[in-house]
């Protein structure tokens, strides 16, 4: 079976309104049904959000309307947009799970929002937050899908950097905890042993010189133990 596939539009197939929106000639019914003609169309022409209309009643559900923002986001000229299915923006980095959800929603004629890795005309990646909604006429027939595109690359990148920073902070906290455990066990515990031994030594029959040495050692040990305790207290702040 041969499947009909819509091809990119030629300049003779296109109509432009005063705002710069582009229409596929012969698809004004679906554009009108979506309410994108007239004054609203002019407003859509000035929004920084990418907007397209696709016609599910034409082969391969091609784009029949796009605003200037969509062209700016994707870098494509209008001649390479109208008449094509939106999947021309996909590439090797596009998540197949997300495209499956999108295709399923279209088949079920319901709205959906997904994030997709898409590709500009120069093949640079961008993350597209796409919301597509079905449009029905007065008789309940599906006449169009409206797609709203937001380039959320910067936002997603910032979110990923925040996750990396949080993980780095968690690692630093773990290293701090490991350091405290080391200081407590490997240094303070032996010091307590030394101090206890010196106390026992001072209870034996030492001469004056020996006692002076032992007292000095105990005082130094107490000073060192106090320093270690202060360091541990500061590290817990």
URURCOR-V715873 format. One line per field, one symbol per residue. psi: psi as a letter, one per 20 degrees, with the letter a starting at -180 (. if undefined). Layout:
# URURCOR-V715873
psi=???
This chain:
# URURCOR-V715873
psi=pppppqqqqrhiiqppahiiqpqppijhghghhikjrbhhhhghhiqipppqpqoiiqpjmrpipqrhhghgghjqqhhjgpiqqiiiirahjpohgghghghggghjlrqqpqpqorprhjjpqqooopppqqpqahjjppirppppppokggghghghhhgghghhhhgghghgghgghgggghggghghggggghghhiirmqrggghggggggggggggghgggggggghhi.
